Amino acid sequence: MSNSEFSTLDAAGADQIRDTKTARLDMRSGSLKKAAVRVPEASYGPEINTRGSGKIALTIAAPNGAITGETDRIRFNTTVKRSDFSEVTYFLTADSADEYFSLIRDGVQRYGISSDSAERWISSTEKNPAKTSDFSITSGTAVGLEVNYDLRYDGAKDTQVIIVHVSPAA
């Protein structure tokens, strides 16, 4: 990974993430600065997509720990006027309801996401596993960043998705 333990998001850095299937982002300061990842201030940053070629082992170093996941898509949200990214978004997938519920409970444990909110949603879904649901669980801030799990569940599909939004703590 270049000269640092952290990934860059310039063209070469994005290619390296795709090739090595590993990304390490440094948000220990509470945000991800564009200059630190070699992206011009007016840039929106790349979308890194490895769908069909394997998942990326993503680590986001946070002020109080780390956020980790296996994903095939990472997005960066910002504006041309910001010197940092307002949000890093990635996608977790599960091939069964049990695996999906396990991912949700892991987020509750690791990131301080609302347990009550998560368990109410899981209980409701267990009673009606064929349902379709779009639900955002109350965010957690245990690692010093805001971590939100945006659930996209469709019992008729084989793969379930959690959209994970990581942003500076409010």
C-alpha positions in Angstrom: 0.0 0.0 0.0 2.1 2.9 -1.3 4.4 4.4 1.3 1.9 4.2 4.1 -0.2 1.6 5.9 -3.3 3.4 4.5 -4.8 3.3 1.0 -4.9 6.2 -1.3 -7.9 7.0 -3.5 -6.1 8.5 -6.6 -6.3 6.3 -9.7 -3.3 4.2 -8.7 -4.6 3.7 -5.2 -8.1 2.7 -6.4 -6.5 0.2 -8.8 -4.4 -1.2 -6.0 -7.5 -1.7 -3.8 -9.2 -3.5 -6.7 -6.1 -5.6 -7.4 -5.3 -6.5 -3.7 -8.9 -6.6 -2.5 -7.7 -4.7 0.6 -8.5 -1.1 1.7 -7.4 0.7 4.8 -8.7 4.2 5.4 -7.5 6.5 8.1 -10.4 8.3 9.9 -8.6 8.4 13.3 -8.9 12.2 13.3 -12.7 11.9 12.9 -12.8 12.5 9.2 -11.3 11.3 5.9 -9.4 14.3 4.3 -9.2 14.3 0.5 -5.5 15.5 0.6 -4.5 12.6 2.8 -5.8 10.1 0.2 -4.4 12.0 -2.8 -7.6 13.3 -4.2 -8.0 16.9 -5.4 -10.2 19.0 -3.2 -12.8 19.5 -6.1 -13.0 15.7 -6.6 -15.9 13.5 -5.5 -13.5 10.5 -5.1 -13.8 7.2 -6.8 -16.4 4.4 -6.5 -14.5 1.2 -6.0 -16.4 -1.8 -7.3 -15.2 -5.4 -7.4 -18.5 -7.1 -8.0 -17.8 -10.4 -9.8 -14.2 -10.5 -8.9 -14.2 -10.9 -5.1 -14.7 -8.8 -2.0 -12.5 -6.1 -0.5 -11.3 -6.5 3.1 -12.1 -3.0 4.3 -10.7 -1.4 7.5 -11.5 2.1 8.6 -9.3 3.2 11.4 -11.5 5.3 13.8 -10.7 7.5 16.8 -11.7 4.7 19.2 -11.1 1.4 17.3 -11.8 0.2 13.8 -14.7 -0.5 11.4 -14.2 -3.6 9.3 -16.2 -5.4 6.7 -16.0 -7.5 3.5 -17.5 -5.6 0.6 -17.5 -5.4 -3.2 -18.4 -1.7 -3.4 -17.1 1.4 -1.6 -18.4 4.9 -2.3 -17.3 8.3 -1.0 -19.7 11.2 -0.5 -18.7 14.8 -0.6 -19.1 18.1 -2.4 -16.5 20.0 -4.5 -16.3 22.6 -1.7 -15.4 20.1 1.1 -11.8 19.2 2.0 -13.0 15.9 3.4 -15.6 13.1 2.6 -18.9 13.6 4.5 -19.4 9.8 4.3 -17.9 6.5 3.4 -20.5 4.0 2.3 -20.0 0.3 1.8 -22.2 -2.8 1.3 -22.4 -5.9 3.4 -24.2 -8.9 2.0 -25.6 -12.1 3.5 -26.9 -15.3 1.8 -29.4 -16.2 4.6 -31.6 -14.5 7.1 -29.5 -16.0 10.0 -26.3 -14.6 8.5 -28.0 -11.2 8.0 -29.2 -11.1 11.6 -25.7 -12.0 12.7 -24.2 -9.1 10.7 -26.7 -6.7 12.3 -26.0 -8.0 15.8 -22.3 -7.7 15.2 -22.8 -4.0 14.3 -24.7 -3.5 17.5 -21.9 -5.1 19.5 -19.0 -3.4 17.7 -20.3 0.1 16.9 -22.9 0.8 19.5 -25.8 0.7 17.0 -29.2 0.6 18.8 -29.8 -2.9 20.2 -33.5 -2.2 20.8 -34.1 -0.9 17.3 -32.2 -3.8 15.8 -33.9 -6.5 17.9 -37.4 -5.1 17.2 -36.6 -5.3 13.4 -35.1 -8.8 13.6 -38.1 -10.1 15.7 -40.5 -8.6 13.2 -38.6 -10.1 10.3 -38.4 -13.6 11.9 -42.2 -13.6 12.2 -42.6 -12.7 8.5 -39.4 -13.9 6.7 -40.9 -13.4 3.2 -41.4 -9.6 3.8 -39.7 -6.7 2.1 -38.2 -4.0 4.3 -36.1 -0.9 4.0 -35.1 0.2 7.5 -32.4 2.4 9.0 -31.3 1.3 12.5 -30.4 4.1 15.0 -26.7 4.9 14.4 -23.9 4.0 16.8 -20.9 6.1 17.8 -18.8 3.7 20.0 -15.7 4.0 17.7 -15.9 7.8 17.5 -17.5 7.9 14.1 -21.2 7.6 13.3 -22.0 4.1 11.9 -25.4 3.6 10.4 -26.9 0.3 9.1 -29.4 0.9 6.4 -31.2 -2.5 6.0 -32.4 -3.6 2.6 -34.2 -6.9 3.1 -36.3 -8.9 0.6 -37.2 -12.3 1.8 -37.8 -13.4 -1.9 -34.2 -12.8 -2.8 -31.2 -15.0 -2.1 -28.9 -12.1 -1.0 -29.7 -9.5 1.6 -27.9 -6.2 1.8 -26.9 -3.8 4.6 -25.7 -0.4 3.4 -23.2 0.9 5.9 -22.8 4.6 6.2 -19.7 5.9 8.1 -19.5 9.6 8.8 -17.8 12.0 11.3 -19.6 11.9 14.6 -22.0 14.8 15.1 
